[in-house]
Amino acid sequence: KNNAGWWADGSIDDNSFAQGIQYLIREGIMKIPSTTQGTGTGANQIPSWIKNNAGWWADGSIDDNSFVQGIQYLIKEGIMKIQK
C-alpha cells in the first residue's frame, strides 16, 4: 500500500508503480482474479481514476476488492502487462 500512496501523491512515477504491482502479482502476494490480458503494449498511460483509487486504498478509504478491480481493468485493457 505504501507504493500506492507514494504514486498517488506523485512521489513515484507510473512505471515504478506498475512494476511494484506486477511484482506483487507474480509473487502471489496480490491475488488478481483470472483476467484476460488485453493486447495493448503495456505502455499506455494509466488513467487518473486509477491513481485516485490507489490513494484511497492506501489511506483505507476503499477496500482491497475495489482496488483490485482497477488493476483488473488495467490488465484487461492491456495497459499493464503481467509476465507469468
PDB file of N, CA, C and O in Angstrom:
ATOM      1  N   LYS A   1       0.821  -1.201   0.000  1.00  0.00           N
ATOM      2  CA  LYS A   1       0.000   0.000   0.000  1.00  0.00           C
ATOM      3  C   LYS A   1       0.860   1.259   0.000  1.00  0.00           C
ATOM      4  O   LYS A   1       0.428   2.313  -0.466  1.00  0.00           O
ATOM      5  N   ASN A   2       2.076   1.147   0.523  1.00  0.00           N
ATOM      6  CA  ASN A   2       2.949   2.324   0.530  1.00  0.00           C
ATOM      7  C   ASN A   2       3.180   2.851  -0.877  1.00  0.00           C
ATOM      8  O   ASN A   2       3.069   4.052  -1.123  1.00  0.00           O
ATOM      9  N   ASN A   3       3.509   1.934  -1.817  1.00  0.00           N
ATOM     10  CA  ASN A   3       3.741   2.356  -3.196  1.00  0.00           C
ATOM     11  C   ASN A   3       2.525   3.060  -3.772  1.00  0.00           C
ATOM     12  O   ASN A   3       2.662   4.058  -4.479  1.00  0.00           O
ATOM     13  N   ALA A   4       1.339   2.551  -3.477  1.00  0.00           N
ATOM     14  CA  ALA A   4       0.111   3.165  -3.985  1.00  0.00           C
ATOM     15  C   ALA A   4      -0.019   4.593  -3.470  1.00  0.00           C
ATOM     16  O   ALA A   4      -0.367   5.502  -4.225  1.00  0.00           O
ATOM     17  N   GLY A   5       0.257   4.787  -2.201  1.00  0.00           N
ATOM     18  CA  GLY A   5       0.196   6.124  -1.624  1.00  0.00           C
ATOM     19  C   GLY A   5       1.238   7.053  -2.225  1.00  0.00           C
ATOM     20  O   GLY A   5       0.941   8.205  -2.541  1.00  0.00           O
ATOM     21  N   TRP A   6       2.466   6.550  -2.383  1.00  0.00           N
ATOM     22  CA  TRP A   6       3.532   7.363  -2.975  1.00  0.00           C
ATOM     23  C   TRP A   6       3.195   7.738  -4.410  1.00  0.00           C
ATOM     24  O   TRP A   6       3.446   8.864  -4.839  1.00  0.00           O
ATOM     25  N   TRP A   7       2.622   6.787  -5.154  1.00  0.00           N
ATOM     26  CA  TRP A   7       2.250   7.059  -6.539  1.00  0.00           C
ATOM     27  C   TRP A   7       1.136   8.094  -6.585  1.00  0.00           C
ATOM     28  O   TRP A   7       1.183   9.020  -7.394  1.00  0.00           O
ATOM     29  N   ALA A   8       0.137   7.948  -5.728  1.00  0.00           N
ATOM     30  CA  ALA A   8      -0.996   8.876  -5.713  1.00  0.00           C
ATOM     31  C   ALA A   8      -0.546  10.303  -5.409  1.00  0.00           C
ATOM     32  O   ALA A   8      -1.119  11.258  -5.933  1.00  0.00           O
ATOM     33  N   ASP A   9       0.480  10.453  -4.564  1.00  0.00           N
ATOM     34  CA  ASP A   9       0.922  11.816  -4.234  1.00  0.00           C
ATOM     35  C   ASP A   9       2.088  12.299  -5.105  1.00  0.00           C
ATOM     36  O   ASP A   9       2.656  13.364  -4.861  1.00  0.00           O
ATOM     37  N   GLY A  10       2.439  11.501  -6.126  1.00  0.00           N
ATOM     38  CA  GLY A  10       3.448  11.929  -7.091  1.00  0.00           C
ATOM     39  C   GLY A  10       4.887  11.652  -6.696  1.00  0.00           C
ATOM     40  O   GLY A  10       5.808  12.127  -7.361  1.00  0.00           O
ATOM     41  N   SER A  11       5.103  10.894  -5.627  1.00  0.00           N
ATOM     42  CA  SER A  11       6.473  10.599  -5.184  1.00  0.00           C
ATOM     43  C   SER A  11       7.173   9.574  -6.069  1.00  0.00           C
ATOM     44  O   SER A  11       8.400   9.576  -6.159  1.00  0.00           O
ATOM     45  N   ILE A  12       6.409   8.698  -6.725  1.00  0.00           N
ATOM     46  CA  ILE A  12       6.975   7.751  -7.693  1.00  0.00           C
ATOM     47  C   ILE A  12       6.181   7.854  -8.990  1.00  0.00           C
ATOM     48  O   ILE A  12       5.028   8.284  -8.983  1.00  0.00           O
ATOM     49  N   ASP A  13       6.798   7.461 -10.103  1.00  0.00           N
ATOM     50  CA  ASP A  13       6.138   7.579 -11.407  1.00  0.00           C
ATOM     51  C   ASP A  13       5.288   6.346 -11.728  1.00  0.00           C
ATOM     52  O   ASP A  13       5.305   5.347 -11.009  1.00  0.00           O
ATOM     53  N   ASP A  14       4.539   6.454 -12.842  1.00  0.00           N
ATOM     54  CA  ASP A  14       3.643   5.372 -13.258  1.00  0.00           C
ATOM     55  C   ASP A  14       4.388   4.055 -13.420  1.00  0.00           C
ATOM     56  O   ASP A  14       3.899   3.005 -13.002  1.00  0.00           O
ATOM     57  N   ASN A  15       5.577   4.108 -14.032  1.00  0.00           N
ATOM     58  CA  ASN A  15       6.335   2.895 -14.292  1.00  0.00           C
ATOM     59  C   ASN A  15       6.737   2.194 -12.994  1.00  0.00           C
ATOM     60  O   ASN A  15       6.644   0.971 -12.893  1.00  0.00           O
ATOM     61  N   SER A  16       7.179   2.961 -12.014  1.00  0.00           N
ATOM     62  CA  SER A  16       7.567   2.371 -10.726  1.00  0.00           C
ATOM     63  C   SER A  16       6.374   1.727 -10.040  1.00  0.00           C
ATOM     64  O   SER A  16       6.491   0.645  -9.464  1.00  0.00           O
ATOM     65  N   PHE A  17       5.226   2.394 -10.102  1.00  0.00           N
ATOM     66  CA  PHE A  17       4.011   1.835  -9.514  1.00  0.00           C
ATOM     67  C   PHE A  17       3.641   0.529 -10.213  1.00  0.00           C
ATOM     68  O   PHE A  17       3.375  -0.479  -9.559  1.00  0.00           O
ATOM     69  N   ALA A  18       3.626   0.553 -11.553  1.00  0.00           N
ATOM     70  CA  ALA A  18       3.256  -0.633 -12.328  1.00  0.00           C
ATOM     71  C   ALA A  18       4.205  -1.791 -12.032  1.00  0.00           C
ATOM     72  O   ALA A  18       3.761  -2.929 -11.881  1.00  0.00           O
ATOM     73  N   GLN A  19       5.508  -1.514 -11.947  1.00  0.00           N
ATOM     74  CA  GLN A  19       6.475  -2.573 -11.649  1.00  0.00           C
ATOM     75  C   GLN A  19       6.217  -3.180 -10.276  1.00  0.00           C
ATOM     76  O   GLN A  19       6.334  -4.392 -10.099  1.00  0.00           O
ATOM     77  N   GLY A  20       5.870  -2.349  -9.315  1.00  0.00           N
ATOM     78  CA  GLY A  20       5.569  -2.852  -7.976  1.00  0.00           C
ATOM     79  C   GLY A  20       4.356  -3.761  -7.970  1.00  0.00           C
ATOM     80  O   GLY A  20       4.370  -4.818  -7.339  1.00  0.00           O
ATOM     81  N   ILE A  21       3.300  -3.353  -8.673  1.00  0.00           N
ATOM     82  CA  ILE A  21       2.082  -4.170  -8.751  1.00  0.00           C
ATOM     83  C   ILE A  21       2.378  -5.475  -9.485  1.00  0.00           C
ATOM     84  O   ILE A  21       1.945  -6.543  -9.054  1.00  0.00           O
ATOM     85  N   GLN A  22       3.118  -5.390 -10.598  1.00  0.00           N
ATOM     86  CA  GLN A  22       3.467  -6.591 -11.353  1.00  0.00           C
ATOM     87  C   GLN A  22       4.242  -7.574 -10.478  1.00  0.00           C
ATOM     88  O   GLN A  22       3.988  -8.778 -10.528  1.00  0.00           O
ATOM     89  N   TYR A  23       5.175  -7.078  -9.685  1.00  0.00           N
ATOM     90  CA  TYR A  23       5.946  -7.934  -8.783  1.00  0.00           C
ATOM     91  C   TYR A  23       5.022  -8.625  -7.776  1.00  0.00           C
ATOM     92  O   TYR A  23       5.128  -9.832  -7.563  1.00  0.00           O
ATOM     93  N   LEU A  24       4.123  -7.863  -7.162  1.00  0.00           N
ATOM     94  CA  LEU A  24       3.210  -8.437  -6.167  1.00  0.00           C
ATOM     95  C   LEU A  24       2.341  -9.535  -6.771  1.00  0.00           C
ATOM     96  O   LEU A  24       2.077 -10.549  -6.124  1.00  0.00           O
ATOM     97  N   ILE A  25       1.900  -9.335  -8.001  1.00  0.00           N
ATOM     98  CA  ILE A  25       1.055 -10.339  -8.665  1.00  0.00           C
ATOM     99  C   ILE A  25       1.886 -11.577  -9.012  1.00  0.00           C
ATOM    100  O   ILE A  25       1.464 -12.701  -8.742  1.00  0.00           O
ATOM    101  N   ARG A  26       3.063 -11.377  -9.609  1.00  0.00           N
ATOM    102  CA  ARG A  26       3.926 -12.510  -9.993  1.00  0.00           C
ATOM    103  C   ARG A  26       4.304 -13.365  -8.800  1.00  0.00           C
ATOM    104  O   ARG A  26       4.359 -14.590  -8.906  1.00  0.00           O
ATOM    105  N   GLU A  27       4.563 -12.735  -7.669  1.00  0.00           N
ATOM    106  CA  GLU A  27       4.995 -13.457  -6.473  1.00  0.00           C
ATOM    107  C   GLU A  27       3.830 -14.017  -5.662  1.00  0.00           C
ATOM    108  O   GLU A  27       4.039 -14.661  -4.634  1.00  0.00           O
ATOM    109  N   GLY A  28       2.608 -13.774  -6.120  1.00  0.00           N
ATOM    110  CA  GLY A  28       1.436 -14.306  -5.431  1.00  0.00           C
ATOM    111  C   GLY A  28       1.062 -13.541  -4.170  1.00  0.00           C
ATOM    112  O   GLY A  28       0.240 -14.010  -3.383  1.00  0.00           O
ATOM    113  N   ILE A  29       1.658 -12.367  -3.970  1.00  0.00           N
ATOM    114  CA  ILE A  29       1.358 -11.549  -2.795  1.00  0.00           C
ATOM    115  C   ILE A  29       0.020 -10.849  -2.978  1.00  0.00           C
ATOM    116  O   ILE A  29      -0.765 -10.732  -2.036  1.00  0.00           O
ATOM    117  N   MET A  30      -0.235 -10.384  -4.200  1.00  0.00           N
ATOM    118  CA  MET A  30      -1.518  -9.777  -4.543  1.00  0.00           C
ATOM    119  C   MET A  30      -2.247 -10.739  -5.461  1.00  0.00           C
ATOM    120  O   MET A  30      -1.726 -11.119  -6.510  1.00  0.00           O
ATOM    121  N   LYS A  31      -3.434 -11.129  -5.078  1.00  0.00           N
ATOM    122  CA  LYS A  31      -4.226 -12.072  -5.864  1.00  0.00           C
ATOM    123  C   LYS A  31      -5.200 -11.300  -6.747  1.00  0.00           C
ATOM    124  O   LYS A  31      -6.027 -10.529  -6.261  1.00  0.00           O
ATOM    125  N   ILE A  32      -5.085 -11.524  -8.045  1.00  0.00           N
ATOM    126  CA  ILE A  32      -5.984 -10.915  -9.017  1.00  0.00           C
ATOM    127  C   ILE A  32      -6.800 -12.044  -9.626  1.00  0.00           C
ATOM    128  O   ILE A  32      -6.226 -13.007 -10.134  1.00  0.00           O
ATOM    129  N   PRO A  33      -8.138 -11.948  -9.587  1.00  0.00           N
ATOM    130  CA  PRO A  33      -8.950 -12.986 -10.226  1.00  0.00           C
ATOM    131  C   PRO A  33      -8.552 -13.140 -11.695  1.00  0.00           C
ATOM    132  O   PRO A  33      -8.086 -12.189 -12.323  1.00  0.00           O
ATOM    133  N   SER A  34      -8.736 -14.320 -12.224  1.00  0.00           N
ATOM    134  CA  SER A  34      -8.388 -14.601 -13.610  1.00  0.00           C
ATOM    135  C   SER A  34      -8.932 -13.502 -14.518  1.00  0.00           C
ATOM    136  O   SER A  34     -10.130 -13.221 -14.530  1.00  0.00           O
ATOM    137  N   THR A  35      -8.032 -12.892 -15.272  1.00  0.00           N
ATOM    138  CA  THR A  35      -8.379 -11.763 -16.125  1.00  0.00           C
ATOM    139  C   THR A  35      -7.701 -11.963 -17.466  1.00  0.00           C
ATOM    140  O   THR A  35      -6.492 -12.189 -17.518  1.00  0.00           O
ATOM    141  N   THR A  36      -8.456 -11.883 -18.549  1.00  0.00           N
ATOM    142  CA  THR A  36      -7.870 -11.985 -19.873  1.00  0.00           C
ATOM    143  C   THR A  36      -7.042 -10.742 -20.127  1.00  0.00           C
ATOM    144  O   THR A  36      -7.535  -9.620 -20.014  1.00  0.00           O
ATOM    145  N   GLN A  37      -5.775 -10.950 -20.473  1.00  0.00           N
ATOM    146  CA  GLN A  37      -4.879  -9.822 -20.694  1.00  0.00           C
ATOM    147  C   GLN A  37      -5.148  -9.208 -22.055  1.00  0.00           C
ATOM    148  O   GLN A  37      -5.253  -9.916 -23.056  1.00  0.00           O
ATOM    149  N   GLY A  38      -5.259  -7.889 -22.087  1.00  0.00           N
ATOM    150  CA  GLY A  38      -5.509  -7.172 -23.330  1.00  0.00           C
ATOM    151  C   GLY A  38      -4.307  -7.199 -24.248  1.00  0.00           C
ATOM    152  O   GLY A  38      -3.231  -7.667 -23.875  1.00  0.00           O
ATOM    153  N   THR A  39      -4.501  -6.693 -25.449  1.00  0.00           N
ATOM    154  CA  THR A  39      -3.458  -6.756 -26.461  1.00  0.00           C
ATOM    155  C   THR A  39      -2.630  -5.484 -26.554  1.00  0.00           C
ATOM    156  O   THR A  39      -1.799  -5.358 -27.452  1.00  0.00           O
ATOM    157  N   GLY A  40      -2.839  -4.543 -25.648  1.00  0.00           N
ATOM    158  CA  GLY A  40      -2.054  -3.308 -25.667  1.00  0.00           C
ATOM    159  C   GLY A  40      -0.581  -3.587 -25.435  1.00  0.00           C
ATOM    160  O   GLY A  40      -0.186  -4.709 -25.119  1.00  0.00           O
ATOM    161  N   THR A  41       0.215  -2.556 -25.595  1.00  0.00           N
ATOM    162  CA  THR A  41       1.664  -2.702 -25.468  1.00  0.00           C
ATOM    163  C   THR A  41       2.130  -2.674 -24.024  1.00  0.00           C
ATOM    164  O   THR A  41       3.277  -3.007 -23.726  1.00  0.00           O
ATOM    165  N   GLY A  42       1.244  -2.279 -23.135  1.00  0.00           N
ATOM    166  CA  GLY A  42       1.646  -2.121 -21.746  1.00  0.00           C
ATOM    167  C   GLY A  42       2.257  -0.752 -21.503  1.00  0.00           C
ATOM    168  O   GLY A  42       2.658  -0.436 -20.383  1.00  0.00           O
ATOM    169  N   ALA A  43       2.329   0.065 -22.556  1.00  0.00           N
ATOM    170  CA  ALA A  43       2.947   1.389 -22.441  1.00  0.00           C
ATOM    171  C   ALA A  43       1.911   2.507 -22.398  1.00  0.00           C
ATOM    172  O   ALA A  43       2.269   3.684 -22.371  1.00  0.00           O
ATOM    173  N   ASN A  44       0.641   2.147 -22.392  1.00  0.00           N
ATOM    174  CA  ASN A  44      -0.403   3.163 -22.349  1.00  0.00           C
ATOM    175  C   ASN A  44      -0.400   3.860 -20.995  1.00  0.00           C
ATOM    176  O   ASN A  44       0.000   3.280 -19.986  1.00  0.00           O
ATOM    177  N   GLN A  45      -0.849   5.103 -20.984  1.00  0.00           N
ATOM    178  CA  GLN A  45      -0.894   5.858 -19.730  1.00  0.00           C
ATOM    179  C   GLN A  45      -1.983   5.308 -18.819  1.00  0.00           C
ATOM    180  O   GLN A  45      -3.084   4.988 -19.268  1.00  0.00           O
ATOM    181  N   ILE A  46      -1.663   5.204 -17.545  1.00  0.00           N
ATOM    182  CA  ILE A  46      -2.621   4.729 -16.552  1.00  0.00           C
ATOM    183  C   ILE A  46      -3.635   5.841 -16.305  1.00  0.00           C
ATOM    184  O   ILE A  46      -3.242   6.977 -16.038  1.00  0.00           O
ATOM    185  N   PRO A  47      -4.939   5.538 -16.390  1.00  0.00           N
ATOM    186  CA  PRO A  47      -5.962   6.576 -16.188  1.00  0.00           C
ATOM    187  C   PRO A  47      -5.872   7.205 -14.795  1.00  0.00           C
ATOM    188  O   PRO A  47      -5.491   6.551 -13.824  1.00  0.00           O
ATOM    189  N   SER A  48      -6.231   8.483 -14.724  1.00  0.00           N
ATOM    190  CA  SER A  48      -6.126   9.211 -13.454  1.00  0.00           C
ATOM    191  C   SER A  48      -7.027   8.629 -12.373  1.00  0.00           C
ATOM    192  O   SER A  48      -6.711   8.731 -11.187  1.00  0.00           O
ATOM    193  N   TRP A  49      -8.149   8.018 -12.763  1.00  0.00           N
ATOM    194  CA  TRP A  49      -9.042   7.461 -11.740  1.00  0.00           C
ATOM    195  C   TRP A  49      -8.389   6.287 -11.020  1.00  0.00           C
ATOM    196  O   TRP A  49      -8.716   6.012  -9.866  1.00  0.00           O
ATOM    197  N   ILE A  50      -7.472   5.594 -11.686  1.00  0.00           N
ATOM    198  CA  ILE A  50      -6.741   4.512 -11.019  1.00  0.00           C
ATOM    199  C   ILE A  50      -5.823   5.105  -9.947  1.00  0.00           C
ATOM    200  O   ILE A  50      -5.669   4.538  -8.865  1.00  0.00           O
ATOM    201  N   LYS A  51      -5.217   6.247 -10.261  1.00  0.00           N
ATOM    202  CA  LYS A  51      -4.349   6.910  -9.278  1.00  0.00           C
ATOM    203  C   LYS A  51      -5.172   7.358  -8.075  1.00  0.00           C
ATOM    204  O   LYS A  51      -4.717   7.246  -6.937  1.00  0.00           O
ATOM    205  N   ASN A  52      -6.384   7.867  -8.319  1.00  0.00           N
ATOM    206  CA  ASN A  52      -7.273   8.235  -7.206  1.00  0.00           C
ATOM    207  C   ASN A  52      -7.570   7.014  -6.348  1.00  0.00           C
ATOM    208  O   ASN A  52      -7.484   7.070  -5.121  1.00  0.00           O
ATOM    209  N   ASN A  53      -7.924   5.899  -7.010  1.00  0.00           N
ATOM    210  CA  ASN A  53      -8.207   4.656  -6.277  1.00  0.00           C
ATOM    211  C   ASN A  53      -7.014   4.232  -5.426  1.00  0.00           C
ATOM    212  O   ASN A  53      -7.179   3.799  -4.286  1.00  0.00           O
ATOM    213  N   ALA A  54      -5.816   4.358  -5.986  1.00  0.00           N
ATOM    214  CA  ALA A  54      -4.609   3.959  -5.257  1.00  0.00           C
ATOM    215  C   ALA A  54      -4.449   4.776  -3.981  1.00  0.00           C
ATOM    216  O   ALA A  54      -4.125   4.236  -2.923  1.00  0.00           O
ATOM    217  N   GLY A  55      -4.678   6.071  -4.087  1.00  0.00           N
ATOM    218  CA  GLY A  55      -4.584   6.924  -2.903  1.00  0.00           C
ATOM    219  C   GLY A  55      -5.625   6.568  -1.865  1.00  0.00           C
ATOM    220  O   GLY A  55      -5.332   6.513  -0.671  1.00  0.00           O
ATOM    221  N   TRP A  56      -6.844   6.326  -2.322  1.00  0.00           N
ATOM    222  CA  TRP A  56      -7.929   5.959  -1.398  1.00  0.00           C
ATOM    223  C   TRP A  56      -7.656   4.606  -0.746  1.00  0.00           C
ATOM    224  O   TRP A  56      -7.931   4.413   0.438  1.00  0.00           O
ATOM    225  N   TRP A  57      -7.109   3.666  -1.532  1.00  0.00           N
ATOM    226  CA  TRP A  57      -6.778   2.347  -0.993  1.00  0.00           C
ATOM    227  C   TRP A  57      -5.670   2.468   0.050  1.00  0.00           C
ATOM    228  O   TRP A  57      -5.726   1.841   1.107  1.00  0.00           O
ATOM    229  N   ALA A  58      -4.661   3.283  -0.263  1.00  0.00           N
ATOM    230  CA  ALA A  58      -3.533   3.460   0.660  1.00  0.00           C
ATOM    231  C   ALA A  58      -3.982   4.049   1.994  1.00  0.00           C
ATOM    232  O   ALA A  58      -3.438   3.703   3.043  1.00  0.00           O
ATOM    233  N   ASP A  59      -4.983   4.948   1.954  1.00  0.00           N
ATOM    234  CA  ASP A  59      -5.426   5.555   3.220  1.00  0.00           C
ATOM    235  C   ASP A  59      -6.634   4.858   3.837  1.00  0.00           C
ATOM    236  O   ASP A  59      -7.190   5.326   4.830  1.00  0.00           O
ATOM    237  N   GLY A  60      -7.041   3.722   3.236  1.00  0.00           N
ATOM    238  CA  GLY A  60      -8.112   2.920   3.824  1.00  0.00           C
ATOM    239  C   GLY A  60      -9.520   3.350   3.462  1.00  0.00           C
ATOM    240  O   GLY A  60     -10.485   2.855   4.045  1.00  0.00           O
ATOM    241  N   SER A  61      -9.659   4.278   2.494  1.00  0.00           N
ATOM    242  CA  SER A  61     -10.992   4.754   2.108  1.00  0.00           C
ATOM    243  C   SER A  61     -11.754   3.760   1.237  1.00  0.00           C
ATOM    244  O   SER A  61     -12.985   3.765   1.226  1.00  0.00           O
ATOM    245  N   ILE A  62     -11.031   2.903   0.504  1.00  0.00           N
ATOM    246  CA  ILE A  62     -11.680   1.837  -0.267  1.00  0.00           C
ATOM    247  C   ILE A  62     -11.038   0.507   0.112  1.00  0.00           C
ATOM    248  O   ILE A  62      -9.906   0.462   0.594  1.00  0.00           O
ATOM    249  N   ASP A  63     -11.780  -0.575  -0.115  1.00  0.00           N
ATOM    250  CA  ASP A  63     -11.285  -1.897   0.273  1.00  0.00           C
ATOM    251  C   ASP A  63     -10.396  -2.515  -0.808  1.00  0.00           C
ATOM    252  O   ASP A  63     -10.282  -1.995  -1.918  1.00  0.00           O
ATOM    253  N   ASP A  64      -9.775  -3.633  -0.452  1.00  0.00           N
ATOM    254  CA  ASP A  64      -8.871  -4.331  -1.370  1.00  0.00           C
ATOM    255  C   ASP A  64      -9.568  -4.690  -2.674  1.00  0.00           C
ATOM    256  O   ASP A  64      -8.992  -4.521  -3.748  1.00  0.00           O
ATOM    257  N   ASN A  65     -10.801  -5.185  -2.594  1.00  0.00           N
ATOM    258  CA  ASN A  65     -11.521  -5.618  -3.778  1.00  0.00           C
ATOM    259  C   ASN A  65     -11.719  -4.467  -4.764  1.00  0.00           C
ATOM    260  O   ASN A  65     -11.568  -4.652  -5.971  1.00  0.00           O
ATOM    261  N   SER A  66     -12.052  -3.298  -4.262  1.00  0.00           N
ATOM    262  CA  SER A  66     -12.251  -2.140  -5.142  1.00  0.00           C
ATOM    263  C   SER A  66     -10.953  -1.779  -5.859  1.00  0.00           C
ATOM    264  O   SER A  66     -10.970  -1.446  -7.044  1.00  0.00           O
ATOM    265  N   PHE A  67      -9.838  -1.844  -5.149  1.00  0.00           N
ATOM    266  CA  PHE A  67      -8.549  -1.546  -5.765  1.00  0.00           C
ATOM    267  C   PHE A  67      -8.198  -2.605  -6.810  1.00  0.00           C
ATOM    268  O   PHE A  67      -7.736  -2.274  -7.901  1.00  0.00           O
ATOM    269  N   VAL A  68      -8.415  -3.865  -6.478  1.00  0.00           N
ATOM    270  CA  VAL A  68      -8.113  -4.969  -7.390  1.00  0.00           C
ATOM    271  C   VAL A  68      -8.927  -4.842  -8.680  1.00  0.00           C
ATOM    272  O   VAL A  68      -8.421  -5.166  -9.754  1.00  0.00           O
ATOM    273  N   GLN A  69     -10.161  -4.384  -8.597  1.00  0.00           N
ATOM    274  CA  GLN A  69     -10.977  -4.199  -9.803  1.00  0.00           C
ATOM    275  C   GLN A  69     -10.320  -3.206 -10.760  1.00  0.00           C
ATOM    276  O   GLN A  69     -10.376  -3.383 -11.977  1.00  0.00           O
ATOM    277  N   GLY A  70      -9.703  -2.167 -10.214  1.00  0.00           N
ATOM    278  CA  GLY A  70      -8.981  -1.214 -11.056  1.00  0.00           C
ATOM    279  C   GLY A  70      -7.774  -1.849 -11.719  1.00  0.00           C
ATOM    280  O   GLY A  70      -7.501  -1.586 -12.890  1.00  0.00           O
ATOM    281  N   ILE A  71      -7.050  -2.679 -10.987  1.00  0.00           N
ATOM    282  CA  ILE A  71      -5.888  -3.369 -11.551  1.00  0.00           C
ATOM    283  C   ILE A  71      -6.345  -4.341 -12.643  1.00  0.00           C
ATOM    284  O   ILE A  71      -5.692  -4.466 -13.679  1.00  0.00           O
ATOM    285  N   GLN A  72      -7.463  -5.025 -12.411  1.00  0.00           N
ATOM    286  CA  GLN A  72      -8.012  -5.919 -13.440  1.00  0.00           C
ATOM    287  C   GLN A  72      -8.314  -5.144 -14.717  1.00  0.00           C
ATOM    288  O   GLN A  72      -8.057  -5.635 -15.816  1.00  0.00           O
ATOM    289  N   TYR A  73      -8.855  -3.946 -14.579  1.00  0.00           N
ATOM    290  CA  TYR A  73      -9.157  -3.107 -15.739  1.00  0.00           C
ATOM    291  C   TYR A  73      -7.871  -2.834 -16.525  1.00  0.00           C
ATOM    292  O   TYR A  73      -7.858  -2.944 -17.751  1.00  0.00           O
ATOM    293  N   LEU A  74      -6.797  -2.479 -15.824  1.00  0.00           N
ATOM    294  CA  LEU A  74      -5.529  -2.191 -16.498  1.00  0.00           C
ATOM    295  C   LEU A  74      -5.017  -3.404 -17.269  1.00  0.00           C
ATOM    296  O   LEU A  74      -4.500  -3.268 -18.378  1.00  0.00           O
ATOM    297  N   ILE A  75      -5.163  -4.583 -16.681  1.00  0.00           N
ATOM    298  CA  ILE A  75      -4.715  -5.815 -17.337  1.00  0.00           C
ATOM    299  C   ILE A  75      -5.598  -6.114 -18.545  1.00  0.00           C
ATOM    300  O   ILE A  75      -5.098  -6.418 -19.628  1.00  0.00           O
ATOM    301  N   LYS A  76      -6.903  -6.027 -18.353  1.00  0.00           N
ATOM    302  CA  LYS A  76      -7.856  -6.336 -19.423  1.00  0.00           C
ATOM    303  C   LYS A  76      -7.670  -5.413 -20.623  1.00  0.00           C
ATOM    304  O   LYS A  76      -7.817  -5.842 -21.767  1.00  0.00           O
ATOM    305  N   GLU A  77      -7.347  -4.147 -20.364  1.00  0.00           N
ATOM    306  CA  GLU A  77      -7.164  -3.173 -21.443  1.00  0.00           C
ATOM    307  C   GLU A  77      -5.753  -3.197 -22.034  1.00  0.00           C
ATOM    308  O   GLU A  77      -5.466  -2.466 -22.982  1.00  0.00           O
ATOM    309  N   GLY A  78      -4.874  -4.033 -21.479  1.00  0.00           N
ATOM    310  CA  GLY A  78      -3.509  -4.123 -21.992  1.00  0.00           C
ATOM    311  C   GLY A  78      -2.625  -2.966 -21.561  1.00  0.00           C
ATOM    312  O   GLY A  78      -1.531  -2.789 -22.096  1.00  0.00           O
ATOM    313  N   ILE A  79      -3.090  -2.173 -20.594  1.00  0.00           N
ATOM    314  CA  ILE A  79      -2.303  -1.047 -20.090  1.00  0.00           C
ATOM    315  C   ILE A  79      -1.188  -1.562 -19.190  1.00  0.00           C
ATOM    316  O   ILE A  79      -0.081  -1.024 -19.187  1.00  0.00           O
ATOM    317  N   MET A  80      -1.488  -2.602 -18.429  1.00  0.00           N
ATOM    318  CA  MET A  80      -0.492  -3.233 -17.558  1.00  0.00           C
ATOM    319  C   MET A  80      -0.340  -4.687 -17.997  1.00  0.00           C
ATOM    320  O   MET A  80      -1.320  -5.424 -18.100  1.00  0.00           O
ATOM    321  N   LYS A  81       0.897  -5.083 -18.252  1.00  0.00           N
ATOM    322  CA  LYS A  81       1.188  -6.461 -18.652  1.00  0.00           C
ATOM    323  C   LYS A  81       1.734  -7.228 -17.457  1.00  0.00           C
ATOM    324  O   LYS A  81       2.571  -6.724 -16.709  1.00  0.00           O
ATOM    325  N   ILE A  82       1.254  -8.443 -17.289  1.00  0.00           N
ATOM    326  CA  ILE A  82       1.747  -9.306 -16.223  1.00  0.00           C
ATOM    327  C   ILE A  82       2.445 -10.488 -16.877  1.00  0.00           C
ATOM    328  O   ILE A  82       1.815 -11.304 -17.549  1.00  0.00           O
ATOM    329  N   GLN A  83       3.755 -10.569 -16.673  1.00  0.00           N
ATOM    330  CA  GLN A  83       4.528 -11.691 -17.206  1.00  0.00           C
ATOM    331  C   GLN A  83       4.415 -12.860 -16.245  1.00  0.00           C
ATOM    332  O   GLN A  83       4.604 -12.702 -15.039  1.00  0.00           O
ATOM    333  N   LYS A  84       4.112 -14.013 -16.772  1.00  0.00           N
ATOM    334  CA  LYS A  84       3.962 -15.214 -15.930  1.00  0.00           C
ATOM    335  C   LYS A  84       5.319 -15.788 -15.599  1.00  0.00           C
ATOM    336  O   LYS A  84       5.408 -16.799 -14.901  1.00  0.00           O
TER     337      LYS A  84
END
